Amino acid sequence: MLRIRTALVAIASLALASTVALAAIARIDFSGTWQFSVVTDNGTGTPTVTLKQEGTKITGTYSSQMMGLRALEGSAKGDSLRFVLSNGGNADAPTLTYIGVATDANTLKGIVDFGGMGGATFTAVRKQ
């Protein structure tokens, strides 16, 4: 009987720890500076993305050698994030939409949609 009770306590403790860990990810604040790695058919880019989260609203900047500095806007819900880059004043530039999920509080993974002109995958690590 004591072994069964001990096993039940251990199982309950693991369940509680898992729930707390999932709740921490679900309440992630995406604010901070992130180092992205964007993998396309043409190679890999490493933009720096700075995000500010206020409630579910996301704003920030995207900086890369290829695209320069661009503003971004989007939203967050739980452990999910979505943002769109400005066209940088170029009306012919495709709309880039990033859709990702936190794998933990400091790591993201997801996809990039190049406005119907292909896509890519990305991973990101929080720098600050």
N, C-alpha and C positions, 0 to 999 in steps of 0.2 A: 504494500500500500504506500509506503514511504517513497519507493522508487517511482511509482506512478505520479504521486504528488510533486516530486522533484522534477520529473519530466514535464509535467503540465506547467509548472512555474517557469522552467527554462523556455518552453515554447511560447508562453505568454510574454516573457521578456523579449524574445526575438521579434515577435509580432509588434510589440510596442516600439522597439528600436527601429524597425523597418518603417513603421508609420511615421515616426518622428523624422527620419531621413527623407522620406517622400514629401512630407509637409514642408521641410526646409527647401527642397527644390521647387515645390509648387509656389512658394512665396519669394522666389528669386528676384532680386533687384538687379537689372541689367546695367545700371549706371556704372561707368568706368571706361577705361581704355582697353581695347581688345586688339590682339594681333591675329589677323585672319590669314588663312591660307586657302586661296580660291583655285581650284583645279579645273582647267578647261581643256578642250582638245588641242589648243594652241600653246599650252604651258600652264605654269602656276604663277599666280600673283600673290603678293603679301601686303595688302593694304592694312593701314591702322585705322580702326574705327573707334570713335569716342561717342559713347551713348549717355544720355540723361533720361532717366525714367521718372515721371511724375504720375502716379496712379497707373493707368494703363497706357498713357501717352509716352511715346519714345521720340526724342529729337537728338540730333548730333551731327557729327561730321565724319566723312570718309576721305581718307587721304592715300593716294597711291601714285607711283611714278607715271603710270599710263593715263590716269584720269584726273590727276591733280587733286585739289581740295573741293569736295562737294558737300552740300547740306543733305540731310536725310530726315525723314519723318516716318513714323510707324506706330505700332502698338504691341503691347505685351499682354499675355493672358497666361497665368500660371507659369509653366516652364517653357512656354512658346513665345516666339518673337517674330515679328514681320516688319520690315522697313523698306522704303523705296528711296532711291537716290534721285536728287534733282538732276536735270539734264545739263547743268552747268552752263546754261545760256545757249546751248546748241539744240535748236528745235528738231534737228535730224537725228539726235542721239536717242537710242532706244531707252525705254524705261527699265531700269534694273531693280528687280524685286528680290530681296533676301528673305527666306523663310527658314527659321531654325528652331531648334529645341535645345535646352540645357541638359547635358548629360550629368552635370554636377554644377555647383555654384560658380565654377570658374572655367567651364568648358562648354562650347557650343558646337553643333554640327547641323548641316542643312543643305539647302539647294539655292541656286540663283537662277531666276528666270530673266533672260535677256530680251524681254518684250516680244516674245514669240519668235525670236531669232536664235533659238538654241538655249542652252543652259549650262550649268556647272554645279559642282558640289563645293562645300566649304567646311572647314573646321576653324575654330577660334579659341584662343586662350586669353583669359583676363590678365592684363599686364599690371593694372592698378585697381 
